[in-house]
């Protein structure tokens, strides 16, 4: 049977799906060998063209929003660009961050190798702000770094700006990188989670998106359950009640 994506919300103008970890949103020159893309799968599933309004990193699971025509896509994209869309993420990180806080750390603009870089683009850092709240912690009896045990935490995060890889880069900046992050994380901790929990993914998920419907003006809230591979780690760490709260 053809692959399909779980639909979280749909009307005549919009559709939101639950993107699994490991799935690209659309084709890129960096992954020429890939044949699976969210855009292609959803287009075949619905039998019509779809337009991704925002992006999720390949390793991130969760809510992914599409418009069913270019005008609606443009209107919604403008909401994302002007920080009118509220997004909530969950992440498993190394260490025990503060109970809550705001990461206010400018980030340089990143371009993929295949992307057109505008002449006016500069390497000057752009404002980037992420709010976080600690939901749960644990300490495992494994010496990964120089300590006899290893600490981890579950965070709820709200990016207040929309820079490329913002959450991943911000958590690296405060020395609490996301588990499973091959680019900004720590390989030894990633390998421990592979060995203990069979976890081979980035432990970052977009749980909720809240926005104003571009035509009706209604507030739309789309929520995604944790993907099974993420939920199994949460269960193993005893954090299920923290996620449900």
N, C-alpha and C positions, 0 to 999 in steps of 0.2 A: 504493500500500500504506500501511496505517496506520503512523505513526511508532512506533518502539520504542526502548528504552534498553538498552544492553549490561548484562547481568546478571553481577555479579562474585561473588555468593554468594547461595545460596538454600536454605532448609530449610522445614519446615512452619510456622515461626513468624516468620521474618525473610527479608528480601531486600535486597541491596545492589546499587545500580546505579552506572554511571559517568555522572554528569551533565555534559553539555557546557556550556561557557561560553555565557552569553546566555539560558539557560533558567531561568525562575522555578521555585521549588519548588512554590508554590501561588498561587492567585489573590490579588491585593491591590488595594485601592482606588487605589493610586498608579499602577497600570498597567492601567487599565480596558480599554484597546484590545487587550491581550494575549489570545491564545486558546490558547497553548501553556503547559502547566504539567507539571512532573514527576509530580505526584500523578495528574493526569488521564491522562497517557500511560501510566504504569505500571498504573493501574487497568484501562484498556482492554486493555493488553498481557496482564495476568494473568487478567482476568475476575473480579476480586474487589476489595473495598475494601483500601486500603493507608493506613498512618498514618506520616507522616514523624516520625522520632525526633529529628532535629536539623535545622538549616538550613545551607545554603551560600548565600553571596551570589550574586546573579544572574550576575555575571561570573566567579565561581570555578568551575572544573571539578573533577571527581574523585569520590571515594567519597561516596555519599549512602545513608543507611541508613533502611529502612522496617520497621515491624512489621506483621504481618498481622491483629492484633487489638488492642483497646484496652488489655488488661491487660499484654501484653508491651511495648507502647509505653510505658506508664506506668513499668514497671520499668526499661526501658532509659533513658528520659528522666531517671530519678533518678540513674543512673550518670553521665550527662553533667553533671547539676547538681552532683554531689558530686565532680567531677573524677576519676572512676575510669576514664574512657575516655582512651586515649592516641591523639592525632592527630598526624600528620606531614604537613607541607605543603612545597611547593617554590615559590619566588618569584624572579623576576628584579627586581633593584632598582637604583636609581641609586647610583653611588659604590662604594667599596670599604670595607665595614664591617670591624670586627675579625674575626679568624679564628673566634672564637666568643664568646658572651656571653649575658647574661640581661637582658631589658628588664623592669624592675619599675617600672611607671608606672600609677597608678590611673586609671580611665576613668569618666566620668559615664555613667549609664545612658541608653540611647537608645530611644525609642519611635517606631514608624512612625505616620504621621498617622491611620491607620485603627484603631490598637490602643487598647484600653481602658487607661487609665493609672490604676492603683490609687491610692486616696486616700493611702495610706501611702508611696507612692513619693516619693523625694526626689531632688534634683539632686546629692547628695553623691557624690563619686567612689568607685568600688568597686575593691578590689584587682584588679590585672590583671598577669599575669606571662607572658612569652613567652621561651622559650629558642631560640637560633639558632646555626647552624654554617655557615660559609662553605665552599661546595663548589668554586667556580671564579670567576675574574675575567677581565675583558677591558678593553681600552682602545681605543676607536674614534677614527679621525682626523677627528672632526667637532666643530666649535666650537658647542656648544649654549648653554652658559653663558659665563662670562668666560674660560674656559680654552680652549686650542687643540684639546684632545681631550676625549673624554667617557668616563668610567669606569662600568662596570656589573659586577654580581656575581650569582651564583646562590646562594641561601640555602636551607638546610633549616631548617624552623621547627617548634617544638612548643609550642602554646599550653597553658599549665598551668592557665589559667582560661578561662572561656567567655563573654567579653563581646562585645557586638555590634561587628562590624568590628574585633575586637581586633588581629589581625595587621596590617591596613592602617593602623590608627591608631597602633600602636606603631612601625611602620617610618617613618611620617611623623615621629613624635616624635624619632627618632634621626637624622633628616635623610637617610634612605635609602628614599624612597617606592617603592612597586611600580610598575613600568612598566605603562602601560595603565589606571592608576587615575585616573578622571576626577574623583573627589571629593577624594582625599587626595594625589594625585600631582602631577607637573609636566607641564603641557601640551606644553612644547617637547620634552621627552624622549619623551613618548608619540607625538608627531608624527614624530620621527626614526625610531622603530621601525615606524610605519606606512609611511613612505617607503622604508626600507631592506628591511624584511622582510614588508610587507603585513600587519602585525600590528594587528588592531583589537579586541583583547581584553585583559582584565586578566590579567597573567601570574602568576596564583596558582592552585595546584592542591592539592587534598587527595589525597595519595598513599596514605596508609594510615590505617586505624582499627583499634585493638586494644581489645577489650572482653570482658567475661565474659558468656557466654550466660545470659540470665535464668532459663532452665529447666534446662539441663543442667549449668551451672557450668563448662563448658569455655571455655578462652581461644580467642577467635575473632580472627583477623587477616585483614582484607580489604585488598587492595592494588589500586590502579588504575594502568594504564599512562598515560603522558602523552597527552593528546589530540593529534591530528595538528597542530592549529594552534599548540599550545605546543611540541611536539616539533620542528617546522620551525624555530622561532626558536633552540632549543637547538642543533640541528644547524648552523645558520648561524653561530652564535657559537663552534662547536668544543667544545661542552661535553657531548657525548653520553657520553663515557667517565665524566665526573663523575656523571652521573645513573645510569648503570648500576652504578657502584661500590657 
